[in-house]
């Protein structure tokens, strides 16, 4: 079963969540602060991280920022703050999902299952898609620009790959959210906006500006990858 790291300074919450995840068969490791978790990251293989934002010493945003320099492990942020800006900031830093406290266990379990499901390599329909010098390798879940790899997170790759499956077609927001994030999603349009923005930025940083410009936004409708 997948191994889940819980990084939460409120011990009662951490124990409660851990006990319920254990009851579902998951392996669980608990950390009371971000520094402790980051020290362990190289010695443990995690499939998912549940990361609290409001922690002393080092908040969840800083933990996520440091984590993303060494790993693309899926992360669900847990926080008492529900402001839209916090959600966007978390997504921009590479979070896969965001859950506001207090939350129902059923919702947490659904999000955990959805994120873990996304992290498993999707079935390959076409092995590669080529756009303006960029190769989307669906077999290896990797993207290359003129032979050099463009590092994308799993969500970023899945979204780009999904658009590549529907090349030159506009894919609606709901369809993209449910294909990439899972059937529980459909209204979280900011997830798409932020993730598309990160993909464009990474492609341009790799010199693939032409390919980045082929990612088209259709306001109120969806996105398309043009050949």
N, CA and C atoms as a LAMMPS dump frame, in Angstrom:
ITEM: TIMESTEP
0
ITEM: NUMBER OF ATOMS
681
ITEM: BOX BOUNDS ff ff ff
-5.0000000000000000e+02 5.0000000000000000e+02
-5.0000000000000000e+02 5.0000000000000000e+02
-5.0000000000000000e+02 5.0000000000000000e+02
ITEM: ATOMS id mol type element x y z
1 1 1 N 0.839 -1.199 0
2 1 2 C 0 0 0
3 1 3 C 0.871 1.246 0
4 2 1 N 0.357 2.365 -0.5
5 2 2 C 1.131 3.611 -0.511
6 2 3 C 1.516 4.063 0.896
7 3 1 N 2.636 4.777 0.965
8 3 2 C 3.098 5.35 2.224
9 3 3 C 2.818 6.847 2.214
10 4 1 N 2.15 7.332 3.261
11 4 2 C 1.744 8.731 3.347
12 4 3 C 2.46 9.395 4.518
13 5 1 N 3.067 10.546 4.265
14 5 2 C 3.685 11.344 5.325
15 5 3 C 2.697 12.413 5.772
16 6 1 N 2.486 12.514 7.083
17 6 2 C 1.649 13.567 7.654
18 6 3 C 2.558 14.551 8.36
19 7 1 N 2.595 15.799 7.879
20 7 2 C 3.429 16.835 8.482
21 7 3 C 2.475 17.841 9.131
22 8 1 N 2.287 17.7 10.415
23 8 2 C 1.246 18.438 11.147
24 8 3 C 1.696 18.621 12.591
25 9 1 N 1.712 19.891 13.069
26 9 2 C 2.18 20.145 14.43
27 9 3 C 1.09 19.936 15.481
28 10 1 N -0.181 19.906 15.077
29 10 2 C -1.268 19.632 16.021
30 10 3 C -1.396 18.115 16.177
31 11 1 N -0.883 17.611 17.309
32 11 2 C -0.748 16.169 17.479
33 11 3 C -2.077 15.435 17.436
34 12 1 N -3.132 16.038 17.988
35 12 2 C -4.431 15.371 17.987
36 12 3 C -4.94 15.155 16.565
37 13 1 N -4.794 16.189 15.737
38 13 2 C -5.237 16.076 14.346
39 13 3 C -4.402 15.028 13.62
40 14 1 N -3.082 15.086 13.822
41 14 2 C -2.189 14.145 13.147
42 14 3 C -2.514 12.704 13.525
43 15 1 N -2.728 12.47 14.835
44 15 2 C -3.028 11.101 15.277
45 15 3 C -4.367 10.623 14.734
46 16 1 N -5.349 11.524 14.712
47 16 2 C -6.681 11.173 14.22
48 16 3 C -6.631 10.805 12.741
49 17 1 N -5.982 11.646 11.933
50 17 2 C -5.868 11.371 10.494
51 17 3 C -5.069 10.095 10.263
52 18 1 N -3.955 9.947 11.001
53 18 2 C -3.108 8.767 10.832
54 18 3 C -3.873 7.485 11.145
55 19 1 N -4.63 7.494 12.24
56 19 2 C -5.365 6.299 12.64
57 19 3 C -6.362 5.879 11.566
58 20 1 N -7.031 6.86 10.97
59 20 2 C -8.022 6.538 9.948
60 20 3 C -7.376 6.073 8.648
61 21 1 N -6.231 6.655 8.296
62 21 2 C -5.517 6.188 7.098
63 21 3 C -4.978 4.777 7.308
64 22 1 N -4.484 4.507 8.506
65 22 2 C -4.002 3.16 8.824
66 22 3 C -5.128 2.145 8.72
67 23 1 N -6.332 2.56 9.137
68 23 2 C -7.469 1.638 9.09
69 23 3 C -7.844 1.272 7.658
70 24 1 N -7.457 2.136 6.702
71 24 2 C -7.721 1.862 5.289
72 24 3 C -6.59 1.071 4.639
73 25 1 N -5.523 0.816 5.414
74 25 2 C -4.424 0.003 4.905
75 25 3 C -3.202 0.765 4.441
76 26 1 N -3.237 2.107 4.539
77 26 2 C -2.072 2.889 4.139
78 26 3 C -0.957 2.779 5.178
79 27 1 N 0.29 2.884 4.722
80 27 2 C 1.417 3.062 5.631
81 27 3 C 1.5 4.557 5.95
82 28 1 N 1.749 4.906 7.213
83 28 2 C 1.743 6.313 7.617
84 28 3 C 2.971 6.638 8.463
85 29 1 N 3.587 7.785 8.184
86 29 2 C 4.662 8.314 9.015
87 29 3 C 4.28 9.733 9.414
88 30 1 N 4.488 10.093 10.692
89 30 2 C 4.082 11.394 11.197
90 30 3 C 5.298 12.257 11.547
91 31 1 N 5.187 13.552 11.238
92 31 2 C 6.248 14.514 11.543
93 31 3 C 5.601 15.75 12.15
94 32 1 N 6.187 16.251 13.243
95 32 2 C 5.572 17.38 13.948
96 32 3 C 6.014 18.726 13.401
97 33 1 N 7.055 18.752 12.563
98 33 2 C 7.43 20.027 11.928
99 33 3 C 8.117 19.755 10.6
100 34 1 N 8.209 20.822 9.803
101 34 2 C 8.738 20.686 8.455
102 34 3 C 10.198 20.307 8.402
103 35 1 N 10.991 20.823 9.324
104 35 2 C 12.427 20.514 9.326
105 35 3 C 12.656 19.024 9.521
106 36 1 N 11.919 18.445 10.454
107 36 2 C 12.051 17.015 10.724
108 36 3 C 11.697 16.204 9.476
109 37 1 N 10.629 16.592 8.804
110 37 2 C 10.22 15.894 7.593
111 37 3 C 11.281 16.003 6.5
112 38 1 N 11.804 17.217 6.268
113 38 2 C 12.791 17.417 5.205
114 38 3 C 14.077 16.641 5.473
115 39 1 N 14.423 16.489 6.74
116 39 2 C 15.61 15.711 7.079
117 39 3 C 15.442 14.234 6.73
118 40 1 N 14.177 13.782 6.718
119 40 2 C 13.894 12.365 6.48
120 40 3 C 13.609 12.045 5.016
121 41 1 N 13.449 13.079 4.193
122 41 2 C 12.934 12.862 2.85
123 41 3 C 13.837 11.965 2.01
124 42 1 N 15.144 12.05 2.203
125 42 2 C 16.052 11.245 1.399
126 42 3 C 16.142 9.8 1.89
127 43 1 N 15.699 9.552 3.122
128 43 2 C 15.807 8.208 3.702
129 43 3 C 14.506 7.429 3.643
130 44 1 N 13.45 8.062 3.169
131 44 2 C 12.15 7.402 3.122
132 44 3 C 11.516 7.572 1.744
133 45 1 N 10.776 6.565 1.34
134 45 2 C 10.058 6.617 0.072
135 45 3 C 8.583 6.883 0.357
136 46 1 N 8.127 8.1 0.039
137 46 2 C 6.733 8.465 0.261
138 46 3 C 5.984 8.516 -1.061
139 47 1 N 4.705 8.194 -1.004
140 47 2 C 3.854 8.293 -2.185
141 47 3 C 2.996 9.545 -2.159
142 48 1 N 2.829 10.136 -0.966
143 48 2 C 1.982 11.316 -0.807
144 48 3 C 2.337 12.012 0.504
145 49 1 N 2.223 13.343 0.503
146 49 2 C 2.47 14.13 1.712
147 49 3 C 1.225 14.95 2.033
148 50 1 N 0.743 14.847 3.276
149 50 2 C -0.302 15.733 3.787
150 50 3 C 0.408 16.787 4.608
151 51 1 N 0.399 18.027 4.147
152 51 2 C 1.252 19.071 4.699
153 51 3 C 0.442 20.24 5.242
154 52 1 N 0.548 20.465 6.555
155 52 2 C -0.114 21.608 7.171
156 52 3 C 0.645 22.886 6.808
157 53 1 N -0.079 23.978 6.591
158 53 2 C 0.577 25.239 6.244
159 53 3 C 1.018 25.997 7.493
160 54 1 N 0.126 26.118 8.473
161 54 2 C 0.397 26.976 9.628
162 54 3 C 1.12 26.186 10.719
163 55 1 N 2.459 26.153 10.592
164 55 2 C 3.3 25.478 11.568
165 55 3 C 4.376 26.442 12.073
166 56 1 N 4.839 26.269 13.307
167 56 2 C 5.915 27.121 13.825
168 56 3 C 7.242 26.778 13.164
169 57 1 N 8.21 27.645 13.323
170 57 2 C 9.568 27.468 12.809
171 57 3 C 9.62 27.549 11.286
172 58 1 N 8.939 26.667 10.613
173 58 2 C 8.924 26.667 9.149
174 58 3 C 7.512 26.34 8.677
175 59 1 N 6.877 27.293 7.97
176 59 2 C 5.5 27.031 7.551
177 59 3 C 5.46 26.088 6.352
178 60 1 N 4.25 25.622 6.038
179 60 2 C 4.093 24.645 4.984
180 60 3 C 4.522 25.138 3.615
181 61 1 N 4.339 26.43 3.347
182 61 2 C 4.77 26.965 2.056
183 61 3 C 6.284 26.822 1.882
184 62 1 N 7.04 27.126 2.943
185 62 2 C 8.497 27.009 2.858
186 62 3 C 8.913 25.547 2.741
187 63 1 N 8.225 24.666 3.476
188 63 2 C 8.512 23.233 3.361
189 63 3 C 8.288 22.773 1.919
190 64 1 N 7.165 23.188 1.332
191 64 2 C 6.85 22.803 -0.037
192 64 3 C 7.875 23.365 -1.014
193 65 1 N 8.275 24.622 -0.795
194 65 2 C 9.27 25.243 -1.673
195 65 3 C 10.57 24.428 -1.661
196 66 1 N 11.019 24.036 -0.487
197 66 2 C 12.255 23.266 -0.372
198 66 3 C 12.08 21.845 -0.909
199 67 1 N 10.921 21.267 -0.652
200 67 2 C 10.663 19.91 -1.138
201 67 3 C 10.728 19.853 -2.654
202 68 1 N 10.173 20.861 -3.318
203 68 2 C 10.11 20.84 -4.775
204 68 3 C 11.477 20.997 -5.44
205 69 1 N 12.485 21.363 -4.694
206 69 2 C 13.838 21.425 -5.267
207 69 3 C 14.458 20.035 -5.357
208 70 1 N 13.902 19.07 -4.638
209 70 2 C 14.502 17.732 -4.619
210 70 3 C 13.527 16.617 -4.981
211 71 1 N 12.217 16.898 -4.995
212 71 2 C 11.251 15.819 -5.201
213 71 3 C 9.948 16.339 -5.793
214 72 1 N 9.286 15.468 -6.556
215 72 2 C 7.965 15.802 -7.094
216 72 3 C 6.874 14.946 -6.448
217 73 1 N 7.116 14.499 -5.201
218 73 2 C 6.108 13.739 -4.461
219 73 3 C 4.795 14.536 -4.431
220 74 1 N 3.665 13.897 -4.692
221 74 2 C 2.386 14.607 -4.593
222 74 3 C 2.153 15.164 -3.188
223 75 1 N 1.608 16.378 -3.123
224 75 2 C 1.376 17.057 -1.845
225 75 3 C -0.049 17.595 -1.79
226 76 1 N -0.737 17.293 -0.682
227 76 2 C -2.023 17.926 -0.39
228 76 3 C -1.799 18.867 0.786
229 77 1 N -2.087 20.153 0.601
230 77 2 C -1.94 21.128 1.672
231 77 3 C -3.171 21.1 2.576
232 78 1 N -2.935 21.142 3.883
233 78 2 C -4.013 21.213 4.874
234 78 3 C -3.884 22.527 5.618
235 79 1 N -4.967 23.293 5.709
236 79 2 C -4.861 24.594 6.365
237 79 3 C -6.208 25.082 6.859
238 80 1 N -6.159 25.954 7.853
239 80 2 C -7.367 26.601 8.35
240 80 3 C -7.694 27.836 7.534
241 81 1 N -6.766 28.232 6.642
242 81 2 C -6.966 29.435 5.84
243 81 3 C -7.648 29.065 4.533
244 82 1 N -8.733 29.769 4.231
245 82 2 C -9.514 29.418 3.041
246 82 3 C -9.42 30.47 1.94
247 83 1 N -8.562 31.493 2.128
248 83 2 C -8.474 32.548 1.126
249 83 3 C -7.987 31.994 -0.205
250 84 1 N -8.546 32.528 -1.288
251 84 2 C -8.186 32.081 -2.625
252 84 3 C -6.703 32.28 -2.894
253 85 1 N -6.121 33.385 -2.378
254 85 2 C -4.701 33.657 -2.624
255 85 3 C -3.821 32.547 -2.063
256 86 1 N -4.176 32.027 -0.873
257 86 2 C -3.391 30.95 -0.29
258 86 3 C -3.443 29.707 -1.168
259 87 1 N -4.605 29.433 -1.736
260 87 2 C -4.733 28.279 -2.616
261 87 3 C -3.849 28.453 -3.849
262 88 1 N -3.914 29.628 -4.45
263 88 2 C -3.117 29.886 -5.648
264 88 3 C -1.631 29.831 -5.316
265 89 1 N -1.228 30.412 -4.177
266 89 2 C 0.177 30.37 -3.773
267 89 3 C 0.645 28.924 -3.624
268 90 1 N -0.188 28.091 -2.984
269 90 2 C 0.173 26.69 -2.814
270 90 3 C 0.302 25.962 -4.138
271 91 1 N -0.629 26.195 -5.039
272 91 2 C -0.573 25.554 -6.35
273 91 3 C 0.641 26.024 -7.136
274 92 1 N 0.955 27.313 -7.03
275 92 2 C 2.121 27.847 -7.725
276 92 3 C 3.42 27.22 -7.234
277 93 1 N 3.445 26.848 -5.968
278 93 2 C 4.637 26.22 -5.4
279 93 3 C 4.72 24.736 -5.734
280 94 1 N 3.663 24.194 -6.329
281 94 2 C 3.702 22.806 -6.755
282 94 3 C 2.819 21.862 -5.985
283 95 1 N 1.888 22.396 -5.16
284 95 2 C 0.945 21.52 -4.457
285 95 3 C 0.003 20.864 -5.469
286 96 1 N -0.431 19.651 -5.16
287 96 2 C -1.341 18.929 -6.033
288 96 3 C -2.798 19.179 -5.678
289 97 1 N -3.045 19.503 -4.408
290 97 2 C -4.416 19.755 -3.972
291 97 3 C -4.361 20.556 -2.674
292 98 1 N -5.536 20.991 -2.207
293 98 2 C -5.634 21.909 -1.079
294 98 3 C -6.926 21.591 -0.34
295 99 1 N -6.815 21.37 0.966
296 99 2 C -7.993 21.023 1.756
297 99 3 C -8.066 21.931 2.971
298 100 1 N -9.216 22.578 3.174
299 100 2 C -9.384 23.541 4.262
300 100 3 C -9.966 22.87 5.501
301 101 1 N -9.35 23.145 6.645
302 101 2 C -9.864 22.643 7.927
303 101 3 C -11.058 23.5 8.358
304 102 1 N -12.032 22.927 9.056
305 102 2 C -12.175 21.491 9.316
306 102 3 C -12.702 20.782 8.077
307 103 1 N -12.278 19.548 7.876
308 103 2 C -12.719 18.791 6.719
309 103 3 C -13.299 17.455 7.173
310 104 1 N -14.202 16.937 6.381
311 104 2 C -14.778 15.623 6.658
312 104 3 C -13.781 14.551 6.237
313 105 1 N -13.71 13.491 7.01
314 105 2 C -12.782 12.414 6.666
315 105 3 C -13.058 11.857 5.278
316 106 1 N -14.332 11.783 4.92
317 106 2 C -14.681 11.25 3.609
318 106 3 C -14.078 12.094 2.492
319 107 1 N -14.065 13.428 2.707
320 107 2 C -13.478 14.308 1.696
321 107 3 C -11.974 14.104 1.626
322 108 1 N -11.319 13.998 2.788
323 108 2 C -9.876 13.761 2.809
324 108 3 C -9.536 12.46 2.09
325 109 1 N -10.278 11.398 2.394
326 109 2 C -10.007 10.102 1.769
327 109 3 C -10.183 10.179 0.256
328 110 1 N -11.215 10.899 -0.188
329 110 2 C -11.457 11.035 -1.625
330 110 3 C -10.31 11.767 -2.299
331 111 1 N -9.812 12.839 -1.638
332 111 2 C -8.7 13.589 -2.218
333 111 3 C -7.433 12.733 -2.251
334 112 1 N -7.182 12 -1.165
335 112 2 C -5.999 11.128 -1.112
336 112 3 C -6.042 10.111 -2.248
337 113 1 N -7.186 9.459 -2.428
338 113 2 C -7.31 8.46 -3.483
339 113 3 C -7.13 9.081 -4.862
340 114 1 N -7.706 10.286 -5.043
341 114 2 C -7.605 10.954 -6.345
342 114 3 C -6.166 11.319 -6.678
343 115 1 N -5.44 11.875 -5.709
344 115 2 C -4.057 12.276 -5.955
345 115 3 C -3.178 11.058 -6.196
346 116 1 N -3.361 10 -5.415
347 116 2 C -2.573 8.785 -5.622
348 116 3 C -2.88 8.162 -6.975
349 117 1 N -4.137 8.223 -7.375
350 117 2 C -4.522 7.675 -8.677
351 117 3 C -3.839 8.451 -9.806
352 118 1 N -3.753 9.767 -9.661
353 118 2 C -3.118 10.584 -10.695
354 118 3 C -1.628 10.323 -10.789
355 119 1 N -1.015 9.965 -9.674
356 119 2 C 0.441 9.793 -9.666
357 119 3 C 0.879 8.502 -10.333
358 120 1 N -0.09 7.599 -10.581
359 120 2 C 0.222 6.376 -11.309
360 120 3 C 0.214 6.691 -12.804
361 121 1 N 1.201 6.214 -13.528
362 121 2 C 1.31 6.526 -14.965
363 121 3 C 0.044 6.126 -15.696
364 122 1 N -0.481 7.073 -16.494
365 122 2 C -1.712 6.81 -17.242
366 122 3 C -1.446 5.876 -18.413
367 123 1 N -2.491 5.215 -18.854
368 123 2 C -2.376 4.313 -20
369 123 3 C -1.935 5.1 -21.231
370 124 1 N -0.984 4.528 -21.964
371 124 2 C -0.417 5.23 -23.113
372 124 3 C -1.27 4.979 -24.357
373 125 1 N -1.747 6.055 -24.947
374 125 2 C -2.517 5.936 -26.181
375 125 3 C -1.62 6.179 -27.385
376 126 1 N -0.923 7.269 -27.385
377 126 2 C 0.084 7.534 -28.394
378 126 3 C 1.387 7.703 -27.645
379 127 1 N 2.437 7.09 -28.137
380 127 2 C 3.692 7.106 -27.396
381 127 3 C 4.279 8.51 -27.262
382 128 1 N 4.216 9.288 -28.334
383 128 2 C 4.808 10.629 -28.293
384 128 3 C 3.941 11.618 -29.059
385 129 1 N 4.023 12.867 -28.614
386 129 2 C 3.396 13.981 -29.329
387 129 3 C 4.482 15.022 -29.549
388 130 1 N 4.582 15.541 -30.774
389 130 2 C 5.629 16.504 -31.116
390 130 3 C 5.002 17.865 -31.417
391 131 1 N 5.486 18.893 -30.719
392 131 2 C 4.989 20.261 -30.908
393 131 3 C 6.167 21.23 -30.916
394 132 1 N 6.467 21.828 -32.061
395 132 2 C 7.456 22.909 -32.142
396 132 3 C 8.763 22.579 -31.408
397 133 1 N 9.311 21.42 -31.693
398 133 2 C 10.581 21.044 -31.076
399 133 3 C 10.455 20.39 -29.715
400 134 1 N 9.226 20.262 -29.214
401 134 2 C 8.995 19.625 -27.916
402 134 3 C 8.406 18.235 -28.138
403 135 1 N 8.938 17.268 -27.405
404 135 2 C 8.444 15.893 -27.473
405 135 3 C 7.785 15.536 -26.146
406 136 1 N 6.515 15.171 -26.188
407 136 2 C 5.787 14.699 -25.003
408 136 3 C 5.827 13.181 -25.053
409 137 1 N 6.656 12.594 -24.21
410 137 2 C 6.875 11.152 -24.195
411 137 3 C 5.897 10.526 -23.197
412 138 1 N 4.805 9.983 -23.705
413 138 2 C 3.751 9.444 -22.852
414 138 3 C 4.126 8.106 -22.25
415 139 1 N 5.099 7.417 -22.836
416 139 2 C 5.537 6.134 -22.295
417 139 3 C 6.353 6.319 -21.023
418 140 1 N 7.238 7.323 -21.035
419 140 2 C 8.117 7.552 -19.878
420 140 3 C 7.648 8.701 -18.986
421 141 1 N 6.522 9.336 -19.343
422 141 2 C 6.022 10.488 -18.578
423 141 3 C 7.066 11.595 -18.482
424 142 1 N 7.664 11.911 -19.614
425 142 2 C 8.706 12.944 -19.631
426 142 3 C 8.528 13.832 -20.849
427 143 1 N 9.048 15.06 -20.742
428 143 2 C 8.967 16.04 -21.827
429 143 3 C 10.375 16.494 -22.18
430 144 1 N 10.645 16.588 -23.481
431 144 2 C 11.974 16.994 -23.937
432 144 3 C 11.852 18.15 -24.925
433 145 1 N 12.829 19.044 -24.878
434 145 2 C 12.945 20.089 -25.889
435 145 3 C 14.311 19.967 -26.531
436 146 1 N 14.317 19.579 -27.795
437 146 2 C 15.552 19.365 -28.548
438 146 3 C 16.532 18.488 -27.769
439 147 1 N 16.007 17.403 -27.214
440 147 2 C 16.839 16.418 -26.534
441 147 3 C 17.076 16.658 -25.065
442 148 1 N 16.776 17.865 -24.56
443 148 2 C 16.974 18.184 -23.149
444 148 3 C 15.642 18.07 -22.405
445 149 1 N 15.662 17.393 -21.252
446 149 2 C 14.421 17.197 -20.515
447 149 3 C 13.919 18.486 -19.886
448 150 1 N 12.617 18.694 -19.987
449 150 2 C 11.94 19.794 -19.297
450 150 3 C 11.255 19.176 -18.077
451 151 1 N 11.713 19.533 -16.879
452 151 2 C 11.201 18.911 -15.664
453 151 3 C 9.802 19.423 -15.34
454 152 1 N 8.826 18.51 -15.348
455 152 2 C 7.453 18.837 -14.988
456 152 3 C 7.012 17.952 -13.821
457 153 1 N 6.117 18.473 -12.995
458 153 2 C 5.52 17.65 -11.959
459 153 3 C 4.533 16.675 -12.61
460 154 1 N 4.044 15.714 -11.834
461 154 2 C 3.106 14.74 -12.387
462 154 3 C 1.836 15.416 -12.908
463 155 1 N 1.307 16.375 -12.137
464 155 2 C 0.093 17.077 -12.588
465 155 3 C 0.354 17.859 -13.862
466 156 1 N 1.491 18.538 -13.913
467 156 2 C 1.828 19.317 -15.104
468 156 3 C 1.934 18.407 -16.32
469 157 1 N 2.635 17.278 -16.158
470 157 2 C 2.772 16.36 -17.289
471 157 3 C 1.406 15.808 -17.703
472 158 1 N 0.608 15.397 -16.725
473 158 2 C -0.698 14.806 -17.044
474 158 3 C -1.59 15.784 -17.796
475 159 1 N -1.551 17.065 -17.388
476 159 2 C -2.373 18.067 -18.064
477 159 3 C -1.876 18.307 -19.486
478 160 1 N -0.565 18.448 -19.664
479 160 2 C -0.01 18.647 -21.002
480 160 3 C -0.282 17.422 -21.875
481 161 1 N -0.138 16.235 -21.29
482 161 2 C -0.388 15.002 -22.027
483 161 3 C -1.853 14.89 -22.441
484 162 1 N -2.754 15.272 -21.532
485 162 2 C -4.182 15.224 -21.846
486 162 3 C -4.52 16.146 -23.004
487 163 1 N -3.939 17.337 -23.009
488 163 2 C -4.155 18.255 -24.127
489 163 3 C -3.543 17.701 -25.406
490 164 1 N -2.39 17.008 -25.259
491 164 2 C -1.763 16.384 -26.42
492 164 3 C -2.613 15.28 -27.026
493 165 1 N -3.386 14.585 -26.181
494 165 2 C -4.3 13.545 -26.675
495 165 3 C -5.387 14.141 -27.562
496 166 1 N -5.719 15.407 -27.292
497 166 2 C -6.78 16.093 -28.039
498 166 3 C -6.181 17.241 -28.844
499 167 1 N -5.087 16.955 -29.509
500 167 2 C -4.356 17.984 -30.243
501 167 3 C -5.274 18.755 -31.193
502 168 1 N -5.129 20.099 -31.142
503 168 2 C -5.903 21.017 -31.989
504 168 3 C -7.39 21.041 -31.654
505 169 1 N -7.738 20.55 -30.462
506 169 2 C -9.125 20.611 -30.005
507 169 3 C -9.192 21.386 -28.687
508 170 1 N -10.279 22.121 -28.499
509 170 2 C -10.509 22.797 -27.224
510 170 3 C -11.11 21.787 -26.254
511 171 1 N -10.435 21.609 -25.109
512 171 2 C -10.912 20.671 -24.087
513 171 3 C -11.513 21.493 -22.947
514 172 1 N -12.731 21.195 -22.581
515 172 2 C -13.431 21.988 -21.566
516 172 3 C -12.807 21.813 -20.178
517 173 1 N -13.004 22.856 -19.363
518 173 2 C -12.455 22.849 -18.006
519 173 3 C -12.815 21.57 -17.248
520 174 1 N -14.08 21.243 -17.214
521 174 2 C -14.531 20.092 -16.427
522 174 3 C -13.865 18.801 -16.902
523 175 1 N -13.776 18.626 -18.203
524 175 2 C -13.166 17.407 -18.742
525 175 3 C -11.7 17.311 -18.337
526 176 1 N -10.989 18.429 -18.402
527 176 2 C -9.578 18.423 -18.006
528 176 3 C -9.423 18.12 -16.52
529 177 1 N -10.242 18.777 -15.699
530 177 2 C -10.149 18.558 -14.253
531 177 3 C -10.431 17.102 -13.897
532 178 1 N -11.44 16.524 -14.507
533 178 2 C -11.788 15.151 -14.169
534 178 3 C -10.794 14.153 -14.744
535 179 1 N -10.195 14.466 -15.875
536 179 2 C -9.202 13.569 -16.47
537 179 3 C -7.892 13.594 -15.699
538 180 1 N -7.497 14.786 -15.231
539 180 2 C -6.189 14.936 -14.58
540 180 3 C -6.294 14.809 -13.07
541 181 1 N -7.243 15.512 -12.462
542 181 2 C -7.358 15.507 -10.995
543 181 3 C -8.25 14.376 -10.493
544 182 1 N -9.279 14.008 -11.257
545 182 2 C -10.137 12.915 -10.842
546 182 3 C -11.611 13.268 -10.969
547 183 1 N -12.498 12.269 -10.908
548 183 2 C -13.932 12.495 -11.116
549 183 3 C -14.586 13.346 -10.034
550 184 1 N -13.89 13.542 -8.903
551 184 2 C -14.451 14.36 -7.823
552 184 3 C -14.346 15.858 -8.122
553 185 1 N -13.64 16.209 -9.195
554 185 2 C -13.353 17.609 -9.5
555 185 3 C -14.193 18.075 -10.687
556 186 1 N -14.268 19.398 -10.851
557 186 2 C -15.03 19.936 -11.959
558 186 3 C -15.181 21.438 -11.918
559 187 1 N -15.071 22.027 -10.722
560 187 2 C -15.269 23.469 -10.579
561 187 3 C -13.977 24.224 -10.24
562 188 1 N -12.889 23.493 -9.991
563 188 2 C -11.642 24.126 -9.511
564 188 3 C -10.824 24.681 -10.677
565 189 1 N -11.391 25.662 -11.377
566 189 2 C -10.761 26.188 -12.592
567 189 3 C -9.405 26.826 -12.293
568 190 1 N -9.223 27.339 -11.057
569 190 2 C -7.928 27.956 -10.756
570 190 3 C -6.806 26.929 -10.781
571 191 1 N -7.12 25.644 -10.522
572 191 2 C -6.105 24.589 -10.621
573 191 3 C -5.538 24.556 -12.042
574 192 1 N -6.439 24.621 -13.013
575 192 2 C -6.011 24.611 -14.412
576 192 3 C -5.205 25.855 -14.756
577 193 1 N -5.715 27.008 -14.346
578 193 2 C -5.041 28.268 -14.692
579 193 3 C -3.61 28.293 -14.146
580 194 1 N -3.453 27.906 -12.895
581 194 2 C -2.13 27.936 -12.282
582 194 3 C -1.207 26.903 -12.918
583 195 1 N -1.713 25.698 -13.156
584 195 2 C -0.877 24.631 -13.714
585 195 3 C -0.472 24.939 -15.148
586 196 1 N -1.392 25.457 -15.946
587 196 2 C -1.051 25.869 -17.313
588 196 3 C 0.017 26.959 -17.275
589 197 1 N -0.127 27.901 -16.346
590 197 2 C 0.87 28.964 -16.215
591 197 3 C 2.251 28.418 -15.894
592 198 1 N 2.305 27.395 -15.011
593 198 2 C 3.596 26.796 -14.662
594 198 3 C 4.203 26.063 -15.857
595 199 1 N 3.365 25.372 -16.631
596 199 2 C 3.871 24.663 -17.813
597 199 3 C 4.456 25.652 -18.814
598 200 1 N 3.724 26.722 -19.086
599 200 2 C 4.224 27.734 -20.031
600 200 3 C 5.558 28.296 -19.562
601 201 1 N 5.637 28.606 -18.267
602 201 2 C 6.859 29.186 -17.71
603 201 3 C 8.042 28.235 -17.856
604 202 1 N 7.827 26.957 -17.569
605 202 2 C 8.913 25.983 -17.658
606 202 3 C 9.342 25.751 -19.104
607 203 1 N 8.38 25.724 -20.015
608 203 2 C 8.731 25.556 -21.423
609 203 3 C 9.552 26.746 -21.925
610 204 1 N 9.142 27.935 -21.554
611 204 2 C 9.883 29.116 -21.99
612 204 3 C 11.278 29.151 -21.39
613 205 1 N 11.387 28.748 -20.12
614 205 2 C 12.702 28.722 -19.472
615 205 3 C 13.637 27.727 -20.157
616 206 1 N 13.052 26.685 -20.768
617 206 2 C 13.85 25.686 -21.471
618 206 3 C 14.119 26.075 -22.918
619 207 1 N 13.654 27.263 -23.315
620 207 2 C 13.871 27.725 -24.678
621 207 3 C 12.781 27.321 -25.65
622 208 1 N 11.711 26.703 -25.133
623 208 2 C 10.626 26.218 -25.991
624 208 3 C 9.481 27.219 -26.033
625 209 1 N 9.799 28.462 -26.347
626 209 2 C 8.786 29.519 -26.354
627 209 3 C 7.695 29.251 -27.387
628 210 1 N 8.091 28.75 -28.561
629 210 2 C 7.093 28.463 -29.599
630 210 3 C 6.074 27.447 -29.115
631 211 1 N 6.556 26.402 -28.458
632 211 2 C 5.646 25.378 -27.942
633 211 3 C 4.756 25.943 -26.842
634 212 1 N 5.342 26.774 -25.974
635 212 2 C 4.563 27.387 -24.895
636 212 3 C 3.426 28.221 -25.461
637 213 1 N 3.694 28.895 -26.559
638 213 2 C 2.674 29.748 -27.179
639 213 3 C 1.556 28.936 -27.839
640 214 1 N 1.783 27.629 -28.025
641 214 2 C 0.753 26.774 -28.608
642 214 3 C -0.261 26.31 -27.574
643 215 1 N 0 26.608 -26.296
644 215 2 C -0.978 26.339 -25.24
645 215 3 C -1.947 27.515 -25.2
646 216 1 N -3.125 27.324 -25.694
647 216 2 C -4.082 28.406 -25.862
648 216 3 C -5.182 28.363 -24.801
649 217 1 N -5.54 29.54 -24.317
650 217 2 C -6.61 29.692 -23.332
651 217 3 C -7.882 30.173 -24.021
652 218 1 N -8.988 29.531 -23.729
653 218 2 C -10.29 29.951 -24.227
654 218 3 C -11.148 30.293 -23.015
655 219 1 N -11.182 31.587 -22.641
656 219 2 C -11.833 31.998 -21.377
657 219 3 C -13.267 31.48 -21.258
658 220 1 N -13.543 30.93 -20.078
659 220 2 C -14.871 30.412 -19.814
660 220 3 C -15.181 29.079 -20.469
661 221 1 N -14.222 28.553 -21.242
662 221 2 C -14.477 27.303 -21.957
663 221 3 C -13.454 26.23 -21.589
664 222 1 N -12.167 26.488 -21.914
665 222 2 C -11.157 25.48 -21.65
666 222 3 C -9.821 25.855 -22.243
667 223 1 N -9.036 24.822 -22.618
668 223 2 C -7.689 25.035 -23.156
669 223 3 C -7.489 24.118 -24.356
670 224 1 N -6.476 24.476 -25.144
671 224 2 C -6.118 23.643 -26.302
672 224 3 C -4.617 23.686 -26.511
673 225 1 N -4.066 22.594 -27.013
674 225 2 C -2.685 22.531 -27.471
675 225 3 C -2.719 22.422 -28.972
676 226 1 N -2.178 23.432 -29.635
677 226 2 C -2.237 23.49 -31.098
678 226 3 C -0.938 22.978 -31.715
679 227 1 N -1.069 22.346 -32.846
680 227 2 C 0.116 21.843 -33.541
681 227 3 C 0.766 22.932 -34.386
